[in-house]
Amino acid sequence: MVTLPYVIRVVGSSMEQFDFSIEEAAWSLGCPKTAAFFKVVLPNVTSGISSAFMLAFINSFNNIPVSMFYQVLACPPSRQP
């Protein structure tokens, strides 16, 4: 949750650089929209997705205290009498 803005920014910039006319060409050649996504768009955006994963994974080690704080807020310790 803490690293989500990094992922959105990296994958978003990767999607901005993608030429969507390639996807439209796949549609015009008879490829269904879902197949065009998996065969045309996803392979071209994979580098952005993998770099966003690595950036978020490495940055998550820097945010361990924040994650522990969120965990305490979500599941407060039970009080026993």
Rosetta constraint file for C-alpha pairs under 8 A:
AtomPair CA 2 CA 60 HARMONIC 7.71 0.50
AtomPair CA 2 CA 63 HARMONIC 7.71 0.50
AtomPair CA 3 CA 7 HARMONIC 6.67 0.50
AtomPair CA 3 CA 56 HARMONIC 5.42 0.50
AtomPair CA 3 CA 59 HARMONIC 7.10 0.50
AtomPair CA 3 CA 60 HARMONIC 6.79 0.50
AtomPair CA 4 CA 8 HARMONIC 6.20 0.50
AtomPair CA 4 CA 56 HARMONIC 7.58 0.50
AtomPair CA 5 CA 9 HARMONIC 6.12 0.50
AtomPair CA 6 CA 10 HARMONIC 6.23 0.50
AtomPair CA 6 CA 52 HARMONIC 6.94 0.50
AtomPair CA 6 CA 55 HARMONIC 7.48 0.50
AtomPair CA 6 CA 56 HARMONIC 6.72 0.50
AtomPair CA 7 CA 11 HARMONIC 5.97 0.50
AtomPair CA 7 CA 49 HARMONIC 7.86 0.50
AtomPair CA 7 CA 52 HARMONIC 4.95 0.50
AtomPair CA 7 CA 53 HARMONIC 7.08 0.50
AtomPair CA 7 CA 55 HARMONIC 7.80 0.50
AtomPair CA 7 CA 56 HARMONIC 6.69 0.50
AtomPair CA 8 CA 12 HARMONIC 5.63 0.50
AtomPair CA 9 CA 13 HARMONIC 6.13 0.50
AtomPair CA 10 CA 14 HARMONIC 6.30 0.50
AtomPair CA 10 CA 48 HARMONIC 6.15 0.50
AtomPair CA 10 CA 49 HARMONIC 7.57 0.50
AtomPair CA 10 CA 51 HARMONIC 7.57 0.50
AtomPair CA 10 CA 52 HARMONIC 5.70 0.50
AtomPair CA 11 CA 15 HARMONIC 6.17 0.50
AtomPair CA 11 CA 45 HARMONIC 7.66 0.50
AtomPair CA 11 CA 48 HARMONIC 5.22 0.50
AtomPair CA 11 CA 49 HARMONIC 5.75 0.50
AtomPair CA 11 CA 52 HARMONIC 6.59 0.50
AtomPair CA 12 CA 16 HARMONIC 6.18 0.50
AtomPair CA 13 CA 17 HARMONIC 6.46 0.50
AtomPair CA 13 CA 48 HARMONIC 7.92 0.50
AtomPair CA 14 CA 18 HARMONIC 6.62 0.50
AtomPair CA 14 CA 45 HARMONIC 6.10 0.50
AtomPair CA 14 CA 47 HARMONIC 7.98 0.50
AtomPair CA 14 CA 48 HARMONIC 5.32 0.50
AtomPair CA 15 CA 45 HARMONIC 6.61 0.50
AtomPair CA 18 CA 41 HARMONIC 7.94 0.50
AtomPair CA 18 CA 44 HARMONIC 7.25 0.50
AtomPair CA 18 CA 45 HARMONIC 7.47 0.50
AtomPair CA 19 CA 23 HARMONIC 7.82 0.50
AtomPair CA 20 CA 24 HARMONIC 6.45 0.50
AtomPair CA 21 CA 25 HARMONIC 6.06 0.50
AtomPair CA 22 CA 26 HARMONIC 6.38 0.50
AtomPair CA 22 CA 40 HARMONIC 7.45 0.50
AtomPair CA 23 CA 27 HARMONIC 6.40 0.50
AtomPair CA 23 CA 36 HARMONIC 6.31 0.50
AtomPair CA 23 CA 37 HARMONIC 7.47 0.50
AtomPair CA 23 CA 40 HARMONIC 6.32 0.50
AtomPair CA 23 CA 41 HARMONIC 6.81 0.50
AtomPair CA 24 CA 28 HARMONIC 6.20 0.50
AtomPair CA 25 CA 29 HARMONIC 6.25 0.50
AtomPair CA 26 CA 30 HARMONIC 6.63 0.50
AtomPair CA 26 CA 31 HARMONIC 5.49 0.50
AtomPair CA 26 CA 36 HARMONIC 6.15 0.50
AtomPair CA 26 CA 40 HARMONIC 7.74 0.50
AtomPair CA 27 CA 31 HARMONIC 4.93 0.50
AtomPair CA 27 CA 32 HARMONIC 6.29 0.50
AtomPair CA 27 CA 33 HARMONIC 6.67 0.50
AtomPair CA 27 CA 36 HARMONIC 6.92 0.50
AtomPair CA 31 CA 35 HARMONIC 6.31 0.50
AtomPair CA 31 CA 36 HARMONIC 5.87 0.50
AtomPair CA 32 CA 36 HARMONIC 6.01 0.50
AtomPair CA 33 CA 37 HARMONIC 6.19 0.50
AtomPair CA 34 CA 38 HARMONIC 6.39 0.50
AtomPair CA 35 CA 39 HARMONIC 5.87 0.50
AtomPair CA 36 CA 40 HARMONIC 5.31 0.50
AtomPair CA 36 CA 41 HARMONIC 6.84 0.50
AtomPair CA 37 CA 41 HARMONIC 4.83 0.50
AtomPair CA 37 CA 42 HARMONIC 6.00 0.50
AtomPair CA 38 CA 42 HARMONIC 5.25 0.50
AtomPair CA 38 CA 43 HARMONIC 7.27 0.50
AtomPair CA 39 CA 43 HARMONIC 6.61 0.50
AtomPair CA 40 CA 44 HARMONIC 6.66 0.50
AtomPair CA 41 CA 45 HARMONIC 6.27 0.50
AtomPair CA 42 CA 46 HARMONIC 5.85 0.50
AtomPair CA 45 CA 49 HARMONIC 6.42 0.50
AtomPair CA 46 CA 50 HARMONIC 6.02 0.50
AtomPair CA 47 CA 51 HARMONIC 6.08 0.50
AtomPair CA 48 CA 52 HARMONIC 6.03 0.50
AtomPair CA 49 CA 53 HARMONIC 6.18 0.50
AtomPair CA 50 CA 54 HARMONIC 6.27 0.50
AtomPair CA 51 CA 55 HARMONIC 6.06 0.50
AtomPair CA 52 CA 56 HARMONIC 6.01 0.50
AtomPair CA 53 CA 57 HARMONIC 5.97 0.50
AtomPair CA 54 CA 58 HARMONIC 6.06 0.50
AtomPair CA 55 CA 59 HARMONIC 5.96 0.50
AtomPair CA 56 CA 60 HARMONIC 5.89 0.50
AtomPair CA 57 CA 61 HARMONIC 7.11 0.50
AtomPair CA 58 CA 62 HARMONIC 7.49 0.50
AtomPair CA 59 CA 63 HARMONIC 6.86 0.50
AtomPair CA 60 CA 64 HARMONIC 6.64 0.50
AtomPair CA 63 CA 67 HARMONIC 6.28 0.50
AtomPair CA 64 CA 68 HARMONIC 6.18 0.50
AtomPair CA 65 CA 69 HARMONIC 6.17 0.50
AtomPair CA 66 CA 70 HARMONIC 6.30 0.50
AtomPair CA 67 CA 71 HARMONIC 6.22 0.50
AtomPair CA 68 CA 72 HARMONIC 6.35 0.50
AtomPair CA 69 CA 73 HARMONIC 6.41 0.50
AtomPair CA 70 CA 74 HARMONIC 6.17 0.50
AtomPair CA 71 CA 75 HARMONIC 6.03 0.50
AtomPair CA 71 CA 76 HARMONIC 7.94 0.50
AtomPair CA 72 CA 76 HARMONIC 5.17 0.50
AtomPair CA 72 CA 77 HARMONIC 7.37 0.50
